[in-house]
Amino acid sequence: MIPRTRTLRSALTLSTFLLLACLLAASFLGIERLLTRELHRDLQRAAGQQGAFVEAAIQHHAKAGPEALRREILDLADRSGALVLVRRGDETIASRSTDERSSVDTDGTVRGADGLMYRAVVSRVGEYLVVAGLPTTPIDELRSMLVRVMAVALVAALLLGSLLARALASRAVAPLLAVSEAADRIDLGHMGARLSLPRGAHLEVQRLAESFNRMLERLEAAVGRLQQFTADAAHELRTPLATLKTQAETALADGRYAPGAASLIRSQLEEIDRLRDLVADLLILAQLDAGSEVSHGVDLTDLVLEAVERSRPLSEQRGIALRVEQADVLSVNGDAAQLRRALDNLIENALKFTATGGEVAVSLRGHDANARLEIRDSGSGIAPENLPHIFKRFYRADASRSRETGGAGLGLAIVAGIVRAHHGSVEVASEPQKGSRFTIELPLASVDPTARTG
């Protein structure tokens, strides 16, 4: 199973969101606990004040007798809504909102006869035991309301924080995306391009771009040396190969050699021709690697029809039907010589791997804003494991590339290079023993709906 890849922006956003959620939750919880504790302390002090009032009443009315003291205490409890219990020994002098058997818990709370919880204090005045308390209901209601408000505030803060975190993360990774996009635009044909960052980019991103540019300079120098070597070597080989070919042809024309020697000379001529073609292919690849912009209009239809006619003698010699299914009148921006070479290579490749009695069909159609060229054959096809590699240089699969066909494994690599230089794409679909279909798409320069067929 392939693990899912998260973007840096989503990772930063998620990390910020989780951190913000933890901080806000801890802050709100701390505020709630602190506020609740302070409210209970205030309620405890208020209950103590109620107890002080009861103590003062006891001191003032104790001599008046139990009944007068009871009335005074109950009147005080009614006015304040407090819980009051006054006992002298086993005798209950006054009781309001509490069971006479109620006791105060260790946390200072007592449940009243009305079912409510009270914050209470216990004190003694002489022989009197005084329990006075105030209901915790207002604090509980306030705490409940505070929790709801904080929950709404937490959700709102998280939503706002996540949006802000995403915006900040996008701003933070924007220079990295710029570096990535700029790097994608650099290829062998544009090795001189360098990364540039907008003003205000972070120091770390600037250092990354500088390091990348230094690496590009080293790569440009290395690729330049390699391209120059390839071009120089190919140029230098042309003259000695031409000399060898001339000498071999002259020796063969003299007729002085025995049949065995003449056969050897003919074999050498074949190898010289093979090397000459290889040198020519290397020169083309060196030119493609160097990169050259082509912008003049080319009649692609004429190029296709001419390429078919050039290949017709070979198709007739091998007994292969070569036909044009459709040829829309289309033009592209490009180099006619390069496109002609790509077409010749593709048609020649199709004829090489098609047996006698087979068929090669060529079609050129307009497709959206592109010219689509298809070359289909009924040949031996290409094995699935070889398909991803056939456009690589010097790649020759056993089933589709062999020395008997005369190729060096550069023909399709040249096609891919030419198509890429013209900002197009080339694809292949094939099944063994059922044939192959090569498809090239090139950006159109103009389109004419008239079609030529043949």
VOMI-691211 format. One record per residue (C-alpha): residue in three letters; x, y, z. Coordinates in nm, 2 decimals, padded with zeros to 4 digits, always signed. Example, Ala and Ser with C-alpha at 12.3 -4.5 7.8 and 13.67 -1.06 7.14 Angstrom:
<rs>
("ALA"; (+01.23; -00.45; +00.78))
("SER"; (+01.37; -00.11; +00.71))
</rs>
This chain:
<rs>
("MET"; (+00.00; +00.00; +00.00))
("ILE"; (+00.14; +00.34; -00.10))
("PRO"; (+00.14; +00.59; +00.19))
("ARG"; (-00.04; +00.91; +00.13))
("THR"; (+00.18; +01.21; +00.09))
("ARG"; (+00.09; +01.52; +00.28))
("THR"; (+00.19; +01.87; +00.16))
("LEU"; (+00.40; +02.09; +00.37))
("ARG"; (+00.12; +02.34; +00.38))
("SER"; (-00.13; +02.09; +00.52))
("ALA"; (+00.12; +01.97; +00.77))
("LEU"; (+00.19; +02.32; +00.89))
("THR"; (-00.18; +02.40; +00.91))
("LEU"; (-00.26; +02.08; +01.10))
("SER"; (+00.03; +02.13; +01.34))
("THR"; (-00.07; +02.49; +01.40))
("PHE"; (-00.44; +02.39; +01.44))
("LEU"; (-00.35; +02.12; +01.70))
("LEU"; (-00.12; +02.35; +01.89))
("LEU"; (-00.38; +02.62; +01.89))
("ALA"; (-00.65; +02.38; +02.00))
("CYS"; (-00.44; +02.25; +02.29))
("LEU"; (-00.34; +02.61; +02.40))
("LEU"; (-00.69; +02.74; +02.38))
("ALA"; (-00.84; +02.44; +02.56))
("ALA"; (-00.58; +02.46; +02.84))
("SER"; (-00.64; +02.84; +02.87))
("PHE"; (-01.02; +02.81; +02.88))
("LEU"; (-01.00; +02.53; +03.12))
("GLY"; (-00.76; +02.72; +03.34))
("ILE"; (-00.99; +03.03; +03.33))
("GLU"; (-01.29; +02.82; +03.42))
("ARG"; (-01.12; +02.66; +03.71))
("LEU"; (-00.98; +02.98; +03.84))
("LEU"; (-01.30; +03.17; +03.81))
("THR"; (-01.51; +02.89; +03.97))
("ARG"; (-01.26; +02.88; +04.26))
("GLU"; (-01.28; +03.25; +04.31))
("LEU"; (-01.66; +03.25; +04.30))
("HIS"; (-01.67; +02.98; +04.56))
("ARG"; (-01.43; +03.17; +04.77))
("ASP"; (-01.65; +03.48; +04.75))
("LEU"; (-01.96; +03.27; +04.83))
("GLN"; (-01.77; +03.12; +05.12))
("ARG"; (-01.69; +03.47; +05.25))
("ALA"; (-02.05; +03.57; +05.20))
("ALA"; (-02.17; +03.27; +05.39))
("GLY"; (-01.93; +03.37; +05.67))
("GLN"; (-02.09; +03.71; +05.67))
("GLN"; (-02.43; +03.55; +05.71))
("GLY"; (-02.29; +03.35; +05.99))
("ALA"; (-02.16; +03.66; +06.15))
("PHE"; (-02.51; +03.82; +06.13))
("VAL"; (-02.65; +03.51; +06.30))
("GLU"; (-02.39; +03.53; +06.57))
("ALA"; (-02.46; +03.89; +06.63))
("ALA"; (-02.84; +03.81; +06.65))
("ILE"; (-02.76; +03.54; +06.91))
("GLN"; (-02.56; +03.78; +07.12))
("HIS"; (-02.82; +04.04; +07.10))
("HIS"; (-03.14; +03.83; +07.15))
("ALA"; (-03.02; +03.53; +07.35))
("LYS"; (-03.14; +03.69; +07.68))
("ALA"; (-03.48; +03.75; +07.53))
("GLY"; (-03.55; +03.38; +07.52))
("PRO"; (-03.55; +03.10; +07.25))
("GLU"; (-03.86; +03.21; +07.08))
("ALA"; (-03.75; +03.57; +07.02))
("LEU"; (-03.41; +03.44; +06.91))
("ARG"; (-03.58; +03.20; +06.67))
("ARG"; (-03.79; +03.47; +06.51))
("GLU"; (-03.49; +03.70; +06.46))
("ILE"; (-03.28; +03.43; +06.30))
("LEU"; (-03.56; +03.30; +06.07))
("ASP"; (-03.64; +03.66; +05.97))
("LEU"; (-03.27; +03.71; +05.88))
("ALA"; (-03.27; +03.39; +05.68))
("ASP"; (-03.58; +03.48; +05.49))
("ARG"; (-03.44; +03.82; +05.39))
("SER"; (-03.11; +03.68; +05.27))
("GLY"; (-03.23; +03.34; +05.13))
("ALA"; (-02.96; +03.18; +05.34))
("LEU"; (-02.95; +02.84; +05.49))
("VAL"; (-02.94; +02.87; +05.87))
("LEU"; (-02.93; +02.61; +06.15))
("VAL"; (-02.88; +02.71; +06.52))
("ARG"; (-02.86; +02.44; +06.78))
("ARG"; (-02.79; +02.45; +07.15))
("GLY"; (-02.69; +02.10; +07.26))
("ASP"; (-02.95; +01.86; +07.12))
("GLU"; (-03.21; +02.14; +07.09))
("THR"; (-03.27; +02.31; +06.76))
("ILE"; (-03.33; +02.68; +06.81))
("ALA"; (-03.39; +02.77; +06.45))
("SER"; (-03.37; +02.59; +06.11))
("ARG"; (-03.43; +02.73; +05.76))
("SER"; (-03.38; +02.54; +05.43))
("THR"; (-03.21; +02.26; +05.60))
("ASP"; (-03.28; +01.93; +05.77))
("GLU"; (-03.19; +01.93; +06.13))
("ARG"; (-02.98; +01.63; +06.08))
("SER"; (-02.78; +01.78; +05.79))
("SER"; (-02.41; +01.80; +05.82))
("VAL"; (-02.15; +02.01; +05.64))
("ASP"; (-01.92; +01.81; +05.40))
("THR"; (-01.55; +01.85; +05.41))
("ASP"; (-01.55; +02.08; +05.11))
("GLY"; (-01.78; +02.32; +05.29))
("THR"; (-02.11; +02.22; +05.11))
("VAL"; (-02.44; +02.10; +05.25))
("ARG"; (-02.75; +01.98; +05.08))
("GLY"; (-03.06; +02.18; +05.19))
("ALA"; (-03.41; +02.05; +05.25))
("ASP"; (-03.50; +02.20; +04.91))
("GLY"; (-03.25; +01.98; +04.73))
("LEU"; (-03.02; +02.27; +04.66))
("MET"; (-02.65; +02.28; +04.74))
("TYR"; (-02.53; +02.55; +04.98))
("ARG"; (-02.18; +02.68; +05.06))
("ALA"; (-02.18; +02.68; +05.44))
("VAL"; (-01.97; +02.78; +05.74))
("VAL"; (-01.99; +02.64; +06.09))
("SER"; (-01.91; +02.84; +06.40))
("ARG"; (-01.99; +02.85; +06.78))
("VAL"; (-02.12; +03.13; +07.00))
("GLY"; (-02.09; +03.01; +07.35))
("GLU"; (-02.32; +02.71; +07.37))
("TYR"; (-02.48; +02.77; +07.03))
("LEU"; (-02.38; +02.59; +06.71))
("VAL"; (-02.43; +02.80; +06.41))
("VAL"; (-02.45; +02.67; +06.04))
("ALA"; (-02.50; +02.95; +05.78))
("GLY"; (-02.48; +02.91; +05.40))
("LEU"; (-02.57; +03.06; +05.07))
("PRO"; (-02.70; +02.86; +04.77))
("THR"; (-02.44; +02.76; +04.50))
("THR"; (-02.71; +02.77; +04.23))
("PRO"; (-02.61; +03.11; +04.09))
("ILE"; (-02.25; +03.00; +04.07))
("ASP"; (-02.34; +02.68; +03.90))
("GLU"; (-02.56; +02.86; +03.65))
("LEU"; (-02.28; +03.11; +03.58))
("ARG"; (-02.03; +02.83; +03.54))
("SER"; (-02.26; +02.65; +03.30))
("MET"; (-02.31; +02.97; +03.10))
("LEU"; (-01.93; +03.03; +03.10))
("VAL"; (-01.86; +02.68; +02.97))
("ARG"; (-02.11; +02.73; +02.69))
("VAL"; (-01.96; +03.07; +02.60))
("MET"; (-01.61; +02.93; +02.61))
("ALA"; (-01.71; +02.63; +02.40))
("VAL"; (-01.85; +02.86; +02.13))
("ALA"; (-01.55; +03.09; +02.16))
("LEU"; (-01.31; +02.79; +02.13))
("VAL"; (-01.48; +02.67; +01.81))
("ALA"; (-01.48; +03.02; +01.66))
("ALA"; (-01.12; +03.07; +01.76))
("LEU"; (-01.02; +02.74; +01.61))
("LEU"; (-01.20; +02.81; +01.29))
("LEU"; (-01.04; +03.15; +01.26))
("GLY"; (-00.71; +03.02; +01.38))
("SER"; (-00.71; +02.74; +01.12))
("LEU"; (-00.79; +02.99; +00.84))
("LEU"; (-00.51; +03.21; +00.96))
("ALA"; (-00.28; +02.92; +00.99))
("ARG"; (-00.35; +02.80; +00.64))
("ALA"; (-00.29; +03.15; +00.51))
("LEU"; (+00.04; +03.18; +00.69))
("ALA"; (+00.14; +02.83; +00.58))
("SER"; (+00.05; +02.92; +00.22))
("ARG"; (+00.26; +03.23; +00.25))
("ALA"; (+00.55; +03.04; +00.40))
("VAL"; (+00.55; +02.77; +00.13))
("ALA"; (+00.49; +03.00; -00.16))
("PRO"; (+00.86; +03.06; -00.22))
("LEU"; (+00.92; +02.68; -00.21))
("LEU"; (+00.65; +02.63; -00.47))
("ALA"; (+00.81; +02.91; -00.68))
("VAL"; (+01.14; +02.72; -00.66))
("SER"; (+00.97; +02.40; -00.76))
("GLU"; (+00.80; +02.55; -01.06))
("ALA"; (+01.11; +02.73; -01.17))
("ALA"; (+01.31; +02.40; -01.14))
("ASP"; (+01.04; +02.22; -01.35))
("ARG"; (+01.10; +02.47; -01.63))
("ILE"; (+01.47; +02.39; -01.65))
("ASP"; (+01.58; +02.11; -01.89))
("LEU"; (+01.87; +02.02; -02.11))
("GLY"; (+01.77; +02.28; -02.36))
("HIS"; (+01.75; +02.56; -02.10))
("MET"; (+02.03; +02.49; -01.86))
("GLY"; (+02.12; +02.86; -01.85))
("ALA"; (+01.80; +02.94; -01.66))
("ARG"; (+01.83; +03.03; -01.30))
("LEU"; (+01.59; +03.04; -01.00))
("SER"; (+01.48; +03.39; -00.90))
("LEU"; (+01.28; +03.47; -00.58))
("PRO"; (+01.06; +03.77; -00.51))
("ARG"; (+01.18; +04.03; -00.27))
("GLY"; (+01.12; +03.95; +00.09))
("ALA"; (+01.17; +03.57; +00.06))
("HIS"; (+01.29; +03.41; +00.38))
("LEU"; (+01.66; +03.36; +00.43))
("GLU"; (+01.63; +02.98; +00.43))
("VAL"; (+01.45; +02.98; +00.09))
("GLN"; (+01.71; +03.23; -00.05))
("ARG"; (+01.98; +02.99; +00.06))
("LEU"; (+01.80; +02.70; -00.10))
("ALA"; (+01.76; +02.89; -00.43))
("GLU"; (+02.13; +02.99; -00.42))
("SER"; (+02.24; +02.63; -00.36))
("PHE"; (+02.02; +02.51; -00.64))
("ASN"; (+02.16; +02.78; -00.88))
("ARG"; (+02.51; +02.67; -00.79))
("MET"; (+02.42; +02.31; -00.86))
("LEU"; (+02.27; +02.42; -01.20))
("GLU"; (+02.59; +02.60; -01.29))
("ARG"; (+02.79; +02.28; -01.22))
("LEU"; (+02.54; +02.07; -01.42))
("GLU"; (+02.54; +02.32; -01.71))
("ALA"; (+02.92; +02.31; -01.73))
("ALA"; (+02.92; +01.92; -01.71))
("VAL"; (+02.64; +01.89; -01.97))
("GLY"; (+02.81; +02.15; -02.19))
("ARG"; (+03.13; +01.96; -02.19))
("LEU"; (+02.95; +01.63; -02.27))
("GLN"; (+02.75; +01.79; -02.55))
("GLN"; (+03.06; +01.95; -02.69))
("PHE"; (+03.25; +01.62; -02.67))
("THR"; (+02.97; +01.44; -02.85))
("ALA"; (+02.95; +01.70; -03.13))
("ASP"; (+03.33; +01.72; -03.17))
("ALA"; (+03.37; +01.34; -03.17))
("ALA"; (+03.09; +01.31; -03.43))
("HIS"; (+03.24; +01.58; -03.65))
("GLU"; (+03.59; +01.43; -03.63))
("LEU"; (+03.46; +01.09; -03.72))
("ARG"; (+03.29; +01.20; -04.03))
("THR"; (+03.61; +01.26; -04.23))
("PRO"; (+03.79; +00.93; -04.15))
("LEU"; (+03.47; +00.73; -04.21))
("ALA"; (+03.42; +00.90; -04.55))
("THR"; (+03.79; +00.82; -04.63))
("LEU"; (+03.75; +00.46; -04.53))
("LYS"; (+03.43; +00.42; -04.74))
("THR"; (+03.60; +00.57; -05.04))
("GLN"; (+03.90; +00.35; -05.01))
("ALA"; (+03.69; +00.04; -04.96))
("GLU"; (+03.47; +00.12; -05.26))
("THR"; (+03.77; +00.19; -05.48))
("ALA"; (+03.94; -00.14; -05.38))
("LEU"; (+03.61; -00.33; -05.45))
("ALA"; (+03.58; -00.16; -05.79))
("ASP"; (+03.93; -00.27; -05.90))
("GLY"; (+03.82; -00.63; -05.91))
("ARG"; (+04.16; -00.75; -05.81))
("TYR"; (+04.05; -00.93; -05.49))
("ALA"; (+03.94; -01.29; -05.45))
("PRO"; (+03.57; -01.35; -05.38))
("GLY"; (+03.64; -01.41; -05.01))
("ALA"; (+03.83; -01.08; -04.98))
("ALA"; (+03.57; -00.89; -05.18))
("SER"; (+03.30; -01.03; -04.95))
("LEU"; (+03.50; -00.90; -04.65))
("ILE"; (+03.53; -00.55; -04.81))
("ARG"; (+03.15; -00.54; -04.87))
("SER"; (+03.10; -00.64; -04.50))
("GLN"; (+03.33; -00.35; -04.40))
("LEU"; (+03.14; -00.11; -04.62))
("GLU"; (+02.81; -00.21; -04.44))
("GLU"; (+02.98; -00.15; -04.10))
("ILE"; (+03.11; +00.19; -04.23))
("ASP"; (+02.76; +00.28; -04.34))
("ARG"; (+02.63; +00.18; -04.00))
("LEU"; (+02.89; +00.40; -03.82))
("ARG"; (+02.82; +00.69; -04.06))
("ASP"; (+02.45; +00.67; -03.97))
("LEU"; (+02.54; +00.65; -03.60))
("VAL"; (+02.76; +00.96; -03.63))
("ALA"; (+02.47; +01.14; -03.80))
("ASP"; (+02.23; +01.04; -03.53))
("LEU"; (+02.48; +01.16; -03.26))
("LEU"; (+02.51; +01.50; -03.43))
("ILE"; (+02.13; +01.54; -03.44))
("LEU"; (+02.10; +01.45; -03.07))
("ALA"; (+02.38; +01.69; -02.98))
("GLN"; (+02.19; +01.97; -03.17))
("LEU"; (+01.87; +01.88; -02.99))
("ASP"; (+02.04; +01.88; -02.65))
("ALA"; (+02.19; +02.22; -02.72))
("GLY"; (+01.84; +02.35; -02.77))
("SER"; (+01.72; +02.57; -03.05))
("GLU"; (+01.39; +02.75; -03.06))
("VAL"; (+01.20; +02.70; -03.39))
("SER"; (+00.91; +02.93; -03.46))
("HIS"; (+00.85; +02.95; -03.84))
("GLY"; (+00.54; +02.78; -03.98))
("VAL"; (+00.57; +02.44; -04.14))
("ASP"; (+00.31; +02.26; -04.35))
("LEU"; (+00.29; +01.94; -04.16))
("THR"; (+00.05; +01.78; -04.42))
("ASP"; (+00.31; +01.81; -04.70))
("LEU"; (+00.58; +01.67; -04.47))
("VAL"; (+00.37; +01.36; -04.39))
("LEU"; (+00.27; +01.29; -04.75))
("GLU"; (+00.63; +01.34; -04.87))
("ALA"; (+00.76; +01.10; -04.60))
("VAL"; (+00.51; +00.84; -04.71))
("GLU"; (+00.62; +00.87; -05.07))
("ARG"; (+00.99; +00.84; -04.97))
("SER"; (+00.91; +00.52; -04.78))
("ARG"; (+00.69; +00.37; -05.05))
("PRO"; (+00.98; +00.19; -05.24))
("LEU"; (+01.09; +00.02; -04.92))
("SER"; (+00.73; -00.09; -04.85))
("GLU"; (+00.68; -00.22; -05.20))
("GLN"; (+01.01; -00.41; -05.18))
("ARG"; (+00.91; -00.57; -04.85))
("GLY"; (+00.55; -00.64; -04.97))
("ILE"; (+00.39; -00.41; -04.71))
("ALA"; (+00.08; -00.20; -04.77))
("LEU"; (+00.16; +00.16; -04.69))
("ARG"; (-00.13; +00.40; -04.70))
("VAL"; (-00.26; +00.74; -04.57))
("GLU"; (-00.59; +00.71; -04.40))
("GLN"; (-00.65; +01.08; -04.35))
("ALA"; (-00.44; +01.39; -04.39))
("ASP"; (-00.60; +01.71; -04.26))
("VAL"; (-00.44; +02.04; -04.38))
("LEU"; (-00.25; +02.14; -04.07))
("SER"; (+00.05; +02.37; -03.99))
("VAL"; (+00.28; +02.38; -03.69))
("ASN"; (+00.56; +02.60; -03.58))
("GLY"; (+00.89; +02.42; -03.61))
("ASP"; (+01.19; +02.31; -03.81))
("ALA"; (+01.10; +02.12; -04.13))
("ALA"; (+01.42; +01.93; -04.15))
("GLN"; (+01.38; +01.80; -03.79))
("LEU"; (+01.02; +01.71; -03.84))
("ARG"; (+01.11; +01.53; -04.17))
("ARG"; (+01.37; +01.32; -03.98))
("ALA"; (+01.12; +01.23; -03.71))
("LEU"; (+00.86; +01.12; -03.97))
("ASP"; (+01.11; +00.92; -04.16))
("ASN"; (+01.23; +00.74; -03.85))
("LEU"; (+00.88; +00.65; -03.74))
("ILE"; (+00.77; +00.52; -04.08))
("GLU"; (+01.10; +00.33; -04.13))
("ASN"; (+01.06; +00.18; -03.78))
("ALA"; (+00.71; +00.06; -03.86))
("LEU"; (+00.82; -00.10; -04.19))
("LYS"; (+01.12; -00.27; -04.02))
("PHE"; (+00.91; -00.46; -03.78))
("THR"; (+00.62; -00.55; -04.00))
("ALA"; (+00.63; -00.87; -04.19))
("THR"; (+00.55; -00.92; -04.56))
("GLY"; (+00.18; -00.89; -04.62))
("GLY"; (+00.13; -00.65; -04.33))
("GLU"; (+00.01; -00.30; -04.33))
("VAL"; (+00.13; +00.04; -04.21))
("ALA"; (-00.13; +00.32; -04.19))
("VAL"; (-00.06; +00.69; -04.14))
("SER"; (-00.32; +00.95; -04.03))
("LEU"; (-00.30; +01.32; -03.95))
("ARG"; (-00.60; +01.49; -03.78))
("GLY"; (-00.67; +01.80; -03.59))
("HIS"; (-00.74; +01.74; -03.22))
("ASP"; (-00.84; +02.03; -03.01))
("ALA"; (-00.54; +02.28; -03.05))
("ASN"; (-00.30; +02.01; -03.16))
("ALA"; (-00.21; +01.82; -03.47))
("ARG"; (-00.23; +01.44; -03.40))
("LEU"; (-00.02; +01.21; -03.61))
("GLU"; (-00.07; +00.84; -03.58))
("ILE"; (+00.14; +00.57; -03.74))
("ARG"; (-00.01; +00.22; -03.70))
("ASP"; (+00.14; -00.11; -03.80))
("SER"; (+00.05; -00.47; -03.79))
("GLY"; (+00.40; -00.59; -03.70))
("SER"; (+00.55; -00.79; -03.42))
("GLY"; (+00.46; -00.54; -03.15))
("ILE"; (+00.65; -00.45; -02.84))
("ALA"; (+00.66; -00.64; -02.51))
("PRO"; (+00.50; -00.45; -02.22))
("GLU"; (+00.82; -00.45; -02.02))
("ASN"; (+01.00; -00.28; -02.30))
("LEU"; (+00.74; +00.00; -02.37))
("PRO"; (+00.87; +00.24; -02.10))
("HIS"; (+01.22; +00.23; -02.24))
("ILE"; (+01.19; +00.24; -02.62))
("PHE"; (+01.25; +00.62; -02.64))
("LYS"; (+01.58; +00.59; -02.44))
("ARG"; (+01.91; +00.63; -02.63))
("PHE"; (+02.08; +00.31; -02.74))
("TYR"; (+01.80; +00.10; -02.60))
("ARG"; (+01.73; -00.21; -02.81))
("ALA"; (+01.49; -00.47; -02.69))
("ASP"; (+01.54; -00.82; -02.82))
("ALA"; (+01.18; -00.84; -02.96))
("SER"; (+01.19; -00.51; -03.14))
("ARG"; (+01.55; -00.40; -03.18))
("SER"; (+01.83; -00.61; -03.32))
("ARG"; (+02.14; -00.55; -03.52))
("GLU"; (+01.97; -00.73; -03.81))
("THR"; (+01.74; -00.43; -03.85))
("GLY"; (+02.04; -00.20; -03.88))
("GLY"; (+01.95; +00.04; -03.60))
("ALA"; (+02.17; +00.16; -03.32))
("GLY"; (+01.89; +00.23; -03.08))
("LEU"; (+01.88; +00.61; -03.15))
("GLY"; (+01.60; +00.64; -03.40))
("LEU"; (+01.31; +00.67; -03.15))
("ALA"; (+01.53; +00.87; -02.91))
("ILE"; (+01.57; +01.12; -03.19))
("VAL"; (+01.20; +01.12; -03.25))
("ALA"; (+01.13; +01.20; -02.89))
("GLY"; (+01.39; +01.47; -02.88))
("ILE"; (+01.25; +01.64; -03.19))
("VAL"; (+00.89; +01.62; -03.06))
("ARG"; (+01.00; +01.76; -02.72))
("ALA"; (+01.19; +02.05; -02.90))
("HIS"; (+00.86; +02.13; -03.07))
("HIS"; (+00.67; +02.14; -02.74))
("GLY"; (+00.48; +01.82; -02.83))
("SER"; (+00.43; +01.47; -02.69))
("VAL"; (+00.49; +01.12; -02.83))
("GLU"; (+00.32; +00.80; -02.70))
("VAL"; (+00.32; +00.44; -02.80))
("ALA"; (+00.07; +00.16; -02.75))
("SER"; (+00.15; -00.19; -02.85))
("GLU"; (+00.06; -00.56; -02.81))
("PRO"; (+00.30; -00.84; -02.90))
("GLN"; (+00.22; -01.00; -03.24))
("LYS"; (-00.06; -00.74; -03.29))
("GLY"; (+00.13; -00.43; -03.39))
("SER"; (+00.21; -00.09; -03.25))
("ARG"; (+00.06; +00.26; -03.27))
("PHE"; (+00.28; +00.57; -03.23))
("THR"; (+00.10; +00.89; -03.16))
("ILE"; (+00.25; +01.24; -03.19))
("GLU"; (+00.08; +01.56; -03.08))
("LEU"; (+00.22; +01.90; -03.18))
("PRO"; (+00.07; +02.25; -03.11))
("LEU"; (-00.11; +02.39; -03.41))
("ALA"; (-00.01; +02.70; -03.59))
("SER"; (-00.32; +02.71; -03.80))
("VAL"; (-00.60; +02.47; -03.89))
("ASP"; (-00.78; +02.41; -04.22))
("PRO"; (-01.09; +02.18; -04.21))
("THR"; (-01.02; +02.05; -04.56))
("ALA"; (-00.89; +01.69; -04.55))
("ARG"; (-00.68; +01.49; -04.79))
("THR"; (-00.72; +01.12; -04.79))
("GLY"; (-00.54; +00.84; -04.98))
</rs>
